[in-house]
Amino acid sequence: MKKTAPLLILASMAFAPVAFGAAPAGTLSVHILDQQTGTPPPGVTVTLEKQQQDKWTPLASGKTDQDGRIKSLYPADQDMQPGVYKVTFKTAEYFHGNKLETFFPEIPVLFTVTRTNEKLHIPLLLSQYGYSTYKGS
């Protein structure tokens, strides 16, 4: 029994975020790549909201790192429950900072979470006059 106790402790730690009602780190991540330059834009503000009946409730906000990523946008102290969410990429600052115009000052991406703490990644391929996105992993 003494030999298995450390293994049981380690195994229970793997499930600690779920047991204590916190979303695992990286539950929701985002990434932006500027298609025109082939580089990731740092410092782009990204917001996260959840649809509650007829309104959007703010949950989190962050800025992309040097690699154009936010590795963990969903608040770590909450479970990400099923529902409809919106990630909004605030792209105007990035383009204006590079002395460029853009047709899309911000890009909202709505998506559906089907399982509690489902691990999701939302990449954005960006240019001044267009964008694309998909469900990443």
WOQUIDA-V842915 format. One record per backbone hydrogen bond with DSSP energy under -0.5 kcal/mol. NH is the residue of the N-H (numbers start at 0). CO is the residue of the C=O. If there is no record, write none. Layout:
nh->NH co->CO
nh->NH co->CO
//
This chain:
nh->4 co->0
nh->5 co->1
nh->7 co->3
nh->8 co->4
nh->9 co->5
nh->10 co->6
nh->11 co->7
nh->12 co->8
nh->13 co->9
nh->14 co->10
nh->14 co->11
nh->15 co->12
nh->18 co->14
nh->19 co->15
nh->20 co->17
nh->21 co->16
nh->22 co->74
nh->22 co->77
nh->26 co->23
nh->28 co->119
nh->29 co->69
nh->30 co->121
nh->31 co->67
nh->32 co->123
nh->33 co->38
nh->34 co->32
nh->34 co->125
nh->35 co->125
nh->37 co->33
nh->38 co->33
nh->41 co->39
nh->42 co->63
nh->43 co->40
nh->44 co->89
nh->45 co->61
nh->46 co->87
nh->47 co->59
nh->48 co->85
nh->49 co->56
nh->50 co->83
nh->51 co->54
nh->54 co->51
nh->56 co->49
nh->57 co->55
nh->58 co->47
nh->59 co->47
nh->61 co->45
nh->63 co->43
nh->64 co->68
nh->67 co->64
nh->69 co->29
nh->72 co->27
nh->73 co->27
nh->77 co->74
nh->80 co->78
nh->82 co->112
nh->84 co->110
nh->85 co->48
nh->86 co->108
nh->87 co->46
nh->87 co->85
nh->88 co->86
nh->88 co->106
nh->89 co->44
nh->89 co->87
nh->90 co->88
nh->91 co->104
nh->94 co->90
nh->95 co->91
nh->96 co->92
nh->97 co->93
nh->97 co->94
nh->98 co->95
nh->99 co->94
nh->102 co->127
nh->103 co->127
nh->104 co->102
nh->106 co->88
nh->107 co->105
nh->108 co->86
nh->109 co->107
nh->110 co->84
nh->112 co->82
nh->113 co->111
nh->116 co->79
nh->117 co->114
nh->119 co->26
nh->119 co->117
nh->120 co->135
nh->121 co->28
nh->122 co->120
nh->122 co->133
nh->123 co->30
nh->124 co->131
nh->125 co->32
nh->125 co->123
nh->126 co->129
nh->129 co->126
nh->131 co->124
nh->133 co->122
nh->135 co->120
nh->135 co->133
//
